[in-house]
Amino acid sequence: MFIELTDHLRCPAEHDEQFLVLLPELIEDRWVRAGDLGCPVCGRAFRVDDGIFESGEPPEERGTSALPADAVAALSGLGGPGGYLVLVGGAAGNAGTGVTPGVGVVAVNPEPAIADGTGGASVIRGSRLPLRSSSMRAVVLGPGYAEDPYWIAEAMRVTLPGLRIVGEGEPPVRPDLEILASAAGCWVATKIRNRPPPTGTPPRSPRDSSAPPPAA
């Protein structure tokens, strides 16, 4: 895990958003290879082994992506360097391709699995996005994730206002999400500014418990 990504992490437990404190054991060239991430609120500790942040039990495998790297780059709409692009599930198969030069990549539950640092990507495994709200430049949801209301809500939460969320599957219908385009089993959307989320509690994951990085 690229060490600067730790500034954008949050505790995945169900409490008010809180940062995580890194207790490193091994760092190589600004990459955290081993250590723990602790929450000062709930006291939980989350392990980093072989550079992979284990934030919880990930969902069952949901399939590989049909989107090539150039399509991911175009659909996510990142026109310049800086910040982070999040690739979830099968979409994270593009993490090692240098999909967005100058933009950090966060590979969440990649299918198939990849090693941390592949193509400069930080790898996270878990049942949600343990990332701060409104901190990512774009999120691409792979098959299965893009039709799951919980993961769509998570993608909307972590994406900066006005920027894009891309999904492989049927486009969702939400009052706080504007579908910009939909074709060939893929949709592109953005959060509607100043629109409150739907009433009620967002669905929880069934497994949920309570500067760009250099290539490794």
Secondary structure, DSSP 8 states (H G I E B T S, - for coil): -BGGGGGGB---SSSS----EEEEEEEETTEEEEEEEE-TTT--EEEEETTEEE-S------------HHHHHHHHT--SS-SEEEEEGGGGGGGGGT-STTSEEEEES-SS---TTGGGEEEEESSS--B-TT-EEEEEE-TTGGG-HHHHHHHHHHEEEEEEEEEESS----TTEEEEEEETTEEEEEE-TT----SS-----TT---------
